[in-house]
Amino acid sequence: MKLDVLKLPYTKVETLEDDVIFDEEVFKCHTPLVEVKSCHVELKAQRFEEFIYVTVNLKAKVVLECSYTLKHFETTISGSDELHFAPSKDEDEDCIEYKGTFIDLDPYIFNLLSASIPLSPKAPNAKTPSSGKDYRVLTEDEFLREKEETGNSQFDALKDLEFDE
């Protein structure tokens, strides 16, 4: 999705909607994101002199990897962000620098989509795995409690060292 800076009226909010298709060669999915099925974006752009303010709202159908079962499942992700663009970085530290008359928003939209994914997505009806042969599944609280009780075995060998006086 490209934003034409010259077509933006001064101080008036321009609303744009589009379905964004991400090129798989350029925008690589990383776990837990497996695939982007569709992504609908609504933009509100406003221009003040050479500054461009953009509000991005997206709703995407994606395929994620379940953190419990490692199986893929389809879900909907929503996200929103505010972007500020300026022709040079000297104007404002928080602004993203743009060159020319077009701003390519696809990288910012993909980053927003990636940031909107939960850290450990769970498929509907996915249950916590249970312990099995040669492995145990612990909650974080159980792990921390057990670690505190056993101590740090890396330094246990130092307890037996004798120093010359």
N, C-alpha and C positions, 0 to 999 in steps of 0.2 A: 504494500500500500504506500503510495507516494503522495506527499502533500505538496501542492504547488503554492509556494509562498506568494507569488505575484497575484494569484487569484483570490487571496484572502483579503476581505475588506478590513479597513482599519477599525478597531474597537468593537466591531460587530462579531458576535459568535456565529461561526459557521459549523453546521452539523453535517457529518458525513457518515455513511454506513457502508460496509463492504464485507464480503466473505474473503478471508485471506487464505491462500494456499501456500504453504511453506515448501520450498524446494528442498528435497531430502539430501541433496549433495551439500547444500550450504548450511541448512539448519538440521544438525544431527541430534536425534533424540538420545538422551542418556537416562539410565535407570533411575527412578522407577517409570519415567515416561517412555513408552514403547512406540506409540504412533499418535499423530494428530489427525483425526478423521475429518473434522471441520472446525472452523474458527470464525465466528461472526464478531466483527469489531464495530463499535460506535465511537466516533471521534467528535469532540467539540474543540474547535481551534479558534484562537483569537489572536489578532496581530496588533501590537503596539509598536509603532516605528519599525525597527528591525527585530524586535523581540517577538517570539511566537510562543504562545501558551497552549498546550494541548492536553485535554483530558481523554484518557483512553479507557473504555469499558469493553471487556471481551467476555464471550461465552463460547466455550470450546467443548467438543466431544472428543475425548482422548481415550487411548488404551493405556492402562497402567499395569505395573507388576505388583501383585499383592505382597506385602511385606511378611505375611504369615505363610502363605502357601506357594509363593513365587509363580502363581498362575496369572495369566493376563485377564483383565476385565475392563469393560467399557464404562465410563462415567462422564459426567459433565463438570467442567471447571469454570469458575467465574473469577474475574479479577478486574481491578481498576488501578489507574496510576495517573499522576500528573507529570508532564514533561515540559521543560522550559528550554527553548532554543534561542541562541544568539549567534550573530555572525563571527564573533571572536570571544575567546575565553576571558579577555581582559575586562569585558563589561561586567560579568557576574560569575562568581566561582561556581554557583549551583547550576548554571546553564550548560547545555550541550551545544558544542560548536557545530554549525552547519555551513556548508559551502555551496554556492550556486543558488538556483531558484527552486530546487526540489529537495525535500527531506524524505529519505527512505525510512519509513517507520517499521518495516518488517523486523529488523533486529530487536527493536525495543518491545514490539508486540510479543515476539517469541520469548524474550527474557521475562516479560511479565507473565506469560503463560507458564513458563518453567518455574518461576517463583511462587505461583499460585498453587502448585501441586503440594499436597501434604507430605511431610517428611517420611512418614511410614504409612502409605495408603493401604487400606484394608478392603478387600472385596466384600460385597454383601454376603452375610452368613459365614464368613471366614472365622475359624476358631483358632485360638492360640495353639500352636503345636504342643504335643505332649512329649515327655521324656521317653527315650527308647534305649536300645542297646548301645553302649559306649558314648552316650551323650545325655546331657540334662538340659532342660529348659527352665530358666530362672527368671523371675521378675527382676526389675532393677533394684527394688528394695532388698530382695533376697540375696542378690549378688553383692550389694554393698555391705550387708550385714555379715555375710560369709567372708568377704575380703577383710573386714575389720577383725573378725574373730581369729582368722588364720595368720594375720600379719603379712609381711612382705618377705617371701622366701628367698628373694634375690640376695638379701643381706644377712640371712641366717648364718652363712659361712663365716662372716666377720666376727660373730660372737665368740668363736673358738680360738681366735688369733691371740697369741701372747706377745706382748711387746717387751723389749729389753729396756730396763730402766737405767 
